Amino acid sequence: MLSRRSFLASASASAVAPLVWTRTAKAAPSEKLALGFLGVGTMGRGHLSGFLGRDTVEVVAVCDVVQERLDSAAEMVGKKYAARAKSGAYGGVAKYTDFRKLLEHTGLDAVVIATPDHWHAIPCVTAAKAKKHIYCEKPLTHHVAEGRQIADAVAAAKVAFQTGSQQRSEFGGHFRKAVEYVWNGRIGKLKTIRIGVGEPAVPCDLPTQDIPKGIDWDLWLGPAPERGYHEELCPKGVHKHFPAWRKYREYAGGQIADMGAHHFDIAQWAMKMDASGPTQIIPPKDPKATSGLRFVYANGVEMIHNQFEKGKDGKDVRADCVFEGTDGIILVSRGGISSLPDTILKEPLGDKAEKVYPSSNHHTNWLECIKSGKPTICTAETGQRSATICHLGNIGYKLNRKLTWDPAKEKFVDDAAADKELTREPRAKWKG
């Protein structure tokens, strides 16, 4: 409805009854998975385009608080199904400005949520309670407490949930390869991980502008604090950029959460920490610093935000994710993977090597898991844990003191002041 953003813990996943969805490659409209889209801005339209190309899916509803984006998305769907419209076999796509109305759409099976971060939790929980399968963009949440609510609701509903951490499936398989090489000891014992992402979130200080016609600003705000409209938060019309709401604390977690949700997710995967997290958060000594915060894990591994070692040439040894071990370094980004020394990656892993979950397409994996009842490659539980790293980083920079974290209880240890940062009181109309 806006411009952008474990199914079960593995111990209980085997007890889940298979989810019934029997479709053929050329299924009739009545046999296809009926899919709705919450948020059709830049990211949402990308998802919409991808799913429209699948014969096993029928897009039946779209939702956005901006009328022009809503109309544009409906037009996309109509053009795709134009041939059927001529024959009278297509009745059009439903348009909604309120996600709650979309979730009541007759015959709806599943939803794709590509709203701003502050608008992930309520639709996810509501959709899970309505027994809809869910694909939700990353970072999964705006604050830590929301993620537990989502994961618990998904587990209770037994629906298939995919967090949009596409690096686990796509981008040439570079991140998958890096994780496998770490798992199989190619760099020796893992000691340090360096994550190259931008700054933490800042308070929103934008001036108020007149609300353009066709924008439901109150619904865009939703549970976030009351404030006036600004086009950097909710742009007018159909746009091709990612709006600036990502940098503001009221709606998101800054770049440490926006791209960090991708890269910290890979780091957690490589450490086999999908159901856990760090035990200490140590900010840099300079209270004005926006890099150098350290996450320390119980096994001694340190993960450092946006701070890198110098190579022999004096330049930063830098990538999206840098894994440093006792025997070498692996550097991986969306564009490729390399190592120091380069011999680390030259020898392929053998047949007996430990391999990652097989997935080469994030959308496909979600659809397959709807059919099979198996957990997706990035479940609600996993999405919650990866988003939590981002939130802990923001809290560390904000409070500027060492924090001790209990990943099992998802609370700080004997620190009531820090615990207050784990949740936020929603606006009155969105309570309960």
C-alpha positions as CSV (number, residue, x, y, z in Angstrom):
1,M,0.0,0.0,0.0
2,L,3.0,2.2,0.2
3,S,6.2,2.7,-1.8
4,R,8.2,-0.1,-0.3
5,R,9.0,-1.8,2.6
6,S,10.7,-18.9,11.3
7,F,7.7,-19.7,9.1
8,L,8.3,-22.1,12.0
9,A,11.4,-22.9,14.0
10,S,13.0,-25.9,12.3
11,A,12.2,-28.0,15.4
12,S,8.5,-27.7,14.8
13,A,8.3,-27.3,11.1
14,S,8.2,-31.1,10.5
15,A,4.9,-31.2,12.4
16,V,3.1,-28.7,10.0
17,A,0.5,-30.3,7.8
18,P,1.2,-29.8,4.1
19,L,-0.4,-26.6,2.7
20,V,-2.8,-27.6,-0.2
21,W,-2.2,-25.8,-3.5
22,T,-2.3,-28.1,-6.5
23,R,-1.8,-26.2,-9.7
24,T,-0.7,-27.0,-13.2
25,A,1.7,-24.9,-15.3
26,K,-1.3,-23.9,-17.4
27,A,-3.9,-23.7,-14.7
28,A,-7.3,-22.1,-15.3
29,P,-7.8,-18.8,-13.4
30,S,-9.9,-20.6,-10.7
31,E,-7.0,-23.0,-10.0
32,K,-4.3,-20.4,-9.6
33,L,-2.9,-19.0,-6.4
34,A,-4.9,-15.8,-5.9
35,L,-2.4,-13.1,-5.0
36,G,-2.8,-9.5,-3.6
37,F,-0.2,-6.7,-3.3
38,L,0.1,-4.3,-0.4
39,G,2.2,-1.5,-1.6
40,V,2.9,-0.9,-5.3
41,G,5.6,1.7,-5.2
42,T,9.0,1.1,-6.7
43,M,9.7,-2.2,-4.9
44,G,6.1,-3.4,-5.0
45,R,5.9,-2.8,-8.8
46,G,9.0,-4.9,-9.2
47,H,7.4,-7.8,-7.3
48,L,4.2,-7.3,-9.2
49,S,6.0,-7.5,-12.5
50,G,7.7,-10.7,-11.5
51,F,4.6,-12.5,-10.3
52,L,2.6,-11.4,-13.3
53,G,4.9,-13.5,-15.4
54,R,4.0,-16.7,-13.6
55,D,1.3,-19.0,-15.0
56,T,0.5,-20.5,-11.6
57,V,-0.4,-17.1,-10.0
58,E,-3.4,-14.9,-10.5
59,V,-3.1,-11.2,-9.3
60,V,-6.6,-10.4,-8.0
61,A,-6.1,-7.3,-5.9
62,V,-3.7,-4.3,-5.4
63,C,-3.5,-1.8,-2.6
64,D,-1.8,1.6,-2.1
65,V,-2.6,4.9,-0.4
66,V,-1.6,6.9,-3.5
67,Q,-4.4,6.8,-6.1
68,E,-2.0,7.2,-9.1
69,R,0.2,4.3,-8.0
70,L,-2.9,2.2,-7.4
71,D,-4.3,2.9,-10.8
72,S,-0.9,2.3,-12.5
73,A,-0.6,-1.1,-10.8
74,A,-4.1,-2.1,-11.9
75,E,-3.3,-1.0,-15.4
76,M,-0.2,-3.3,-15.3
77,V,-2.3,-6.2,-14.3
78,G,-4.9,-5.4,-16.9
79,K,-2.3,-5.3,-19.7
80,K,-0.9,-8.6,-18.7
81,Y,-4.4,-10.3,-18.8
82,A,-5.6,-8.3,-21.8
83,A,-6.0,-11.4,-24.0
84,R,-8.3,-13.0,-21.5
85,A,-10.2,-9.7,-21.1
86,K,-11.1,-9.8,-24.8
87,S,-12.6,-13.3,-24.4
88,G,-14.5,-12.3,-21.3
89,A,-12.5,-14.6,-19.1
90,Y,-11.0,-11.8,-17.0
91,G,-13.1,-9.5,-14.8
92,G,-10.4,-7.0,-13.8
93,V,-8.3,-6.5,-10.6
94,A,-9.7,-5.1,-7.4
95,K,-8.3,-1.8,-6.1
96,Y,-8.1,-0.9,-2.4
97,T,-6.5,1.9,-0.4
98,D,-6.9,0.1,2.9
99,F,-5.1,-3.2,3.3
100,R,-7.8,-4.5,5.6
101,K,-10.3,-4.5,2.8
102,L,-7.8,-6.3,0.5
103,L,-7.4,-9.0,3.1
104,E,-11.2,-9.5,3.0
105,H,-11.2,-10.0,-0.8
106,T,-13.1,-13.2,-1.7
107,G,-10.8,-16.1,-2.6
108,L,-7.5,-14.4,-1.7
109,D,-4.8,-16.9,-1.0
110,A,-1.6,-14.9,-0.4
111,V,-0.2,-11.4,-0.2
112,V,3.0,-9.6,-1.1
113,I,3.8,-6.8,1.3
114,A,6.1,-4.0,0.0
115,T,5.2,-1.1,2.3
116,P,7.6,1.1,4.4
117,D,9.1,-0.6,7.4
118,H,6.7,0.9,9.9
119,W,3.9,-0.7,8.0
120,H,5.1,-4.3,8.0
121,A,4.0,-5.7,11.3
122,I,0.2,-4.9,11.4
123,P,-0.5,-6.2,7.9
124,C,1.7,-9.3,8.5
125,V,-0.1,-10.2,11.7
126,T,-3.5,-9.5,10.3
127,A,-2.8,-11.5,7.1
128,A,-1.5,-14.5,9.2
129,K,-4.6,-14.5,11.3
130,A,-6.6,-14.5,8.1
131,K,-4.7,-17.6,7.0
132,K,-3.0,-15.8,4.0
133,H,0.5,-16.8,2.9
134,I,2.9,-13.9,3.1
135,Y,5.9,-12.5,1.3
136,C,7.1,-9.4,3.2
137,E,9.9,-7.1,2.3
138,K,13.0,-6.6,4.5
139,P,13.8,-5.4,7.0
140,L,10.9,-7.3,8.5
141,T,10.1,-4.9,11.3
142,H,10.4,-1.3,12.6
143,H,11.4,-2.5,16.1
144,V,12.3,-5.8,17.8
145,A,8.9,-6.5,19.5
146,E,7.1,-6.4,16.2
147,G,9.2,-9.3,14.9
148,R,8.2,-11.6,17.7
149,Q,4.5,-10.7,17.1
150,I,4.9,-11.6,13.4
151,A,6.8,-14.9,14.0
152,D,4.3,-16.1,16.6
153,A,1.3,-15.2,14.5
154,V,2.8,-17.0,11.5
155,A,3.7,-20.1,13.5
156,A,0.1,-20.2,15.0
157,A,-1.5,-19.8,11.5
158,K,0.8,-22.3,9.8
159,V,1.1,-20.2,6.7
160,A,4.1,-20.0,4.4
161,F,6.2,-16.8,5.1
162,Q,9.1,-15.5,3.1
163,T,11.1,-12.5,4.2
164,G,12.4,-10.6,1.2
165,S,16.1,-11.3,1.9
166,Q,16.8,-12.2,-1.7
167,Q,20.6,-12.5,-1.3
168,R,19.9,-16.0,0.1
169,S,18.6,-17.1,-3.2
170,E,19.8,-14.8,-6.0
171,F,22.6,-12.3,-7.1
172,G,24.6,-15.0,-8.9
173,G,24.8,-17.2,-5.9
174,H,27.8,-15.3,-4.6
175,F,26.5,-15.1,-1.0
176,R,25.5,-18.7,-1.0
177,K,29.0,-19.7,-2.1
178,A,30.6,-17.5,0.6
179,V,28.4,-19.1,3.3
180,E,29.3,-22.6,2.2
181,Y,33.0,-21.9,2.1
182,V,32.8,-20.4,5.6
183,W,30.8,-23.4,6.8
184,N,33.4,-25.8,5.4
185,G,36.4,-24.2,7.1
186,R,38.0,-22.7,4.0
187,I,39.2,-19.6,6.0
188,G,39.9,-21.6,9.2
189,K,38.1,-20.5,12.3
190,L,35.9,-17.5,11.7
191,K,37.0,-14.5,13.8
192,T,35.6,-11.3,12.4
193,I,32.9,-10.2,10.0
194,R,32.8,-6.7,8.5
195,I,29.5,-5.4,7.0
196,G,29.7,-2.5,4.6
197,V,26.4,-0.6,4.9
198,G,25.6,3.0,5.6
199,E,24.5,5.1,8.6
200,P,22.0,4.6,11.4
201,A,18.6,6.3,11.4
202,V,18.1,9.9,12.3
203,P,15.0,11.8,13.6
204,C,12.7,13.2,10.8
205,D,13.0,17.0,10.6
206,L,11.3,17.6,7.3
207,P,8.9,20.6,7.0
208,T,5.2,20.2,6.4
209,Q,3.8,20.4,2.8
210,D,0.3,20.4,1.5
211,I,-1.1,17.0,1.0
212,P,-1.5,16.3,-2.8
213,K,-4.8,15.1,-4.1
214,G,-5.2,11.3,-4.2
215,I,-2.9,10.6,-1.2
216,D,-4.3,9.2,2.1
217,W,-1.6,10.7,4.3
218,D,-3.2,9.5,7.6
219,L,-3.2,5.9,6.4
220,W,0.4,6.3,5.2
221,L,1.4,7.3,8.7
222,G,-0.6,4.5,10.3
223,P,1.0,3.6,13.7
224,A,3.8,6.1,13.3
225,P,3.8,9.4,15.2
226,E,1.5,12.2,13.9
227,R,3.3,14.7,11.6
228,G,2.6,16.7,8.4
229,Y,3.0,15.4,4.9
230,H,6.3,15.7,2.9
231,E,7.0,14.3,-0.5
232,E,10.3,12.8,0.5
233,L,8.3,10.4,2.7
234,C,5.5,9.6,0.3
235,P,6.2,10.9,-3.2
236,K,3.4,12.0,-5.5
237,G,2.3,9.8,-8.3
238,V,4.3,6.9,-9.9
239,H,8.0,7.3,-9.2
240,K,11.2,5.2,-9.9
241,H,13.3,6.0,-6.9
242,F,13.4,4.7,-3.3
243,P,11.9,7.4,-1.1
244,A,13.8,8.9,1.8
245,W,11.6,7.5,4.6
246,R,14.3,4.9,4.9
247,K,16.6,7.3,6.7
248,Y,14.2,8.4,9.4
249,R,13.8,6.8,12.8
250,E,10.0,7.2,12.8
251,Y,9.5,5.0,9.8
252,A,12.7,2.8,9.3
253,G,16.2,2.1,10.5
254,G,18.5,4.1,8.2
255,Q,20.9,2.4,5.8
256,I,22.1,0.1,8.7
257,A,18.7,-1.5,8.4
258,D,17.8,-1.0,4.8
259,M,20.8,-2.7,3.2
260,G,22.0,-4.1,6.6
261,A,18.9,-6.4,6.7
262,H,20.5,-8.0,3.6
263,H,24.1,-8.2,4.7
264,F,23.6,-8.9,8.4
265,D,21.3,-11.7,7.3
266,I,24.1,-13.3,5.3
267,A,26.4,-12.9,8.3
268,Q,23.9,-14.6,10.6
269,W,23.5,-17.4,8.1
270,A,27.2,-17.9,7.8
271,M,27.5,-18.1,11.7
272,K,24.5,-20.5,11.8
273,M,22.7,-17.9,14.0
274,D,19.4,-17.8,12.2
275,A,17.6,-18.4,15.5
276,S,19.9,-16.4,17.7
277,G,22.1,-13.3,17.8
278,P,24.9,-11.4,19.5
279,T,25.4,-11.0,23.3
280,Q,27.1,-7.6,23.3
281,I,26.7,-4.4,21.4
282,I,29.6,-2.0,21.7
283,P,29.4,1.4,20.1
284,P,32.5,3.4,19.0
285,K,34.0,5.8,21.6
286,D,33.2,8.9,19.6
287,P,29.5,9.7,20.3
288,K,29.2,11.3,16.9
289,A,30.5,8.3,15.0
290,T,28.2,6.5,12.6
291,S,30.5,3.5,11.9
292,G,32.6,1.1,13.9
293,L,29.9,-0.4,16.2
294,R,30.7,-4.0,17.2
295,F,28.4,-7.0,17.7
296,V,30.0,-9.7,19.9
297,Y,28.7,-13.2,19.8
298,A,29.0,-15.8,22.6
299,N,31.5,-17.8,20.5
300,G,33.8,-14.8,20.3
301,V,33.1,-13.8,16.7
302,E,32.9,-10.0,16.3
303,M,30.8,-8.4,13.6
304,I,31.7,-4.8,12.8
305,H,29.5,-2.2,11.1
306,N,31.2,-0.3,8.3
307,Q,34.8,-0.4,9.4
308,F,37.5,-2.2,7.5
309,E,41.1,-3.3,7.8
310,K,43.8,-2.0,5.4
311,G,45.3,-4.3,2.9
312,K,49.0,-4.3,1.9
313,D,48.3,-1.6,-0.6
314,G,46.9,0.7,2.1
315,K,43.4,0.5,0.8
316,D,40.4,-0.9,2.7
317,V,39.8,-4.6,2.3
318,R,36.1,-3.9,1.7
319,A,32.9,-5.6,0.4
320,D,29.3,-6.0,1.4
321,C,30.3,-8.9,3.7
322,V,33.9,-9.6,4.6
323,F,34.6,-12.9,6.5
324,E,38.0,-13.0,8.3
325,G,39.3,-16.3,9.6
326,T,42.5,-17.7,11.0
327,D,43.5,-18.9,7.5
328,G,42.2,-16.2,5.1
329,I,39.5,-13.8,4.1
330,I,36.4,-14.1,1.9
331,L,35.0,-10.9,0.4
332,V,31.5,-11.0,-1.1
333,S,29.2,-8.5,-2.7
334,R,26.3,-8.6,-5.2
335,G,28.8,-8.2,-8.0
336,G,31.1,-11.1,-7.1
337,I,33.2,-13.0,-4.6
338,S,36.9,-13.1,-4.0
339,S,39.4,-14.2,-1.3
340,L,42.8,-13.5,0.2
341,P,44.7,-15.6,-0.7
342,D,42.9,-16.3,-3.9
343,T,43.6,-20.0,-3.6
344,I,40.8,-20.3,-1.0
345,L,38.1,-20.2,-3.7
346,K,40.0,-22.1,-6.5
347,E,39.3,-25.6,-5.2
348,P,35.6,-26.5,-5.4
349,L,33.8,-28.0,-2.4
350,G,33.5,-31.8,-2.5
351,D,30.3,-33.8,-2.6
352,K,30.5,-34.4,1.1
353,A,30.7,-30.6,1.9
354,E,28.0,-29.0,3.9
355,K,25.7,-27.1,1.5
356,V,23.1,-24.3,2.0
357,Y,19.4,-24.6,1.5
358,P,18.7,-25.0,-2.3
359,S,17.1,-21.9,-3.7
360,S,17.9,-20.0,-6.9
361,N,14.8,-17.7,-6.9
362,H,13.2,-16.1,-3.9
363,H,9.7,-15.9,-5.3
364,T,9.8,-19.5,-6.6
365,N,11.0,-20.7,-3.2
366,W,8.0,-19.1,-1.5
367,L,5.5,-20.6,-4.0
368,E,7.0,-24.0,-3.7
369,C,6.8,-23.9,0.1
370,I,3.1,-22.9,-0.1
371,K,2.6,-26.1,-2.0
372,S,4.8,-28.3,0.2
373,G,4.3,-26.9,3.6
374,K,8.1,-26.8,4.1
375,P,9.8,-23.7,5.7
376,T,11.0,-21.1,3.2
377,I,14.7,-20.1,2.9
378,C,14.1,-16.9,5.0
379,T,11.2,-17.5,7.4
380,A,9.6,-15.1,9.7
381,E,11.8,-16.2,12.5
382,T,14.9,-15.7,10.4
383,G,13.7,-12.3,9.2
384,Q,13.0,-11.3,12.9
385,R,16.6,-12.3,13.9
386,S,18.2,-10.4,11.0
387,A,16.1,-7.3,11.5
388,T,17.0,-7.4,15.2
389,I,20.7,-7.0,14.4
390,C,19.8,-3.7,12.6
391,H,17.7,-2.5,15.5
392,L,20.4,-3.3,18.0
393,G,22.8,-1.4,16.0
394,N,20.6,1.7,15.9
395,I,20.0,1.4,19.7
396,G,23.7,1.1,20.3
397,Y,24.5,4.3,18.3
398,K,21.6,6.1,19.9
399,L,22.4,5.2,23.6
400,N,26.1,5.3,23.0
401,R,27.0,2.8,25.7
402,K,27.9,-0.9,25.9
403,L,24.8,-3.1,25.9
404,T,24.4,-6.8,26.9
405,W,21.8,-8.7,24.9
406,D,20.0,-12.0,25.7
407,P,19.1,-13.4,22.3
408,A,16.9,-16.2,23.8
409,K,14.7,-13.7,25.7
410,E,15.1,-11.0,23.2
411,K,15.8,-8.4,25.9
412,F,18.7,-6.5,27.3
413,V,20.2,-7.8,30.5
414,D,19.3,-5.8,33.5
415,D,18.8,-2.6,31.4
416,A,15.2,-1.3,31.6
417,A,16.2,1.9,29.8
418,A,17.5,0.0,26.8
419,D,14.5,-2.3,26.8
420,K,12.2,0.7,26.2
421,E,13.9,1.0,22.7
422,L,12.6,-2.4,21.7
423,T,9.0,-1.3,21.1
424,R,7.0,1.8,20.4
425,E,3.5,2.9,21.3
426,P,1.4,3.2,18.1
427,R,-1.0,6.0,17.5
428,A,-4.2,5.5,19.3
429,K,-6.3,4.4,16.3
430,W,-3.8,1.6,15.6
431,K,-3.6,0.1,19.1
432,G,-4.8,-3.4,19.7
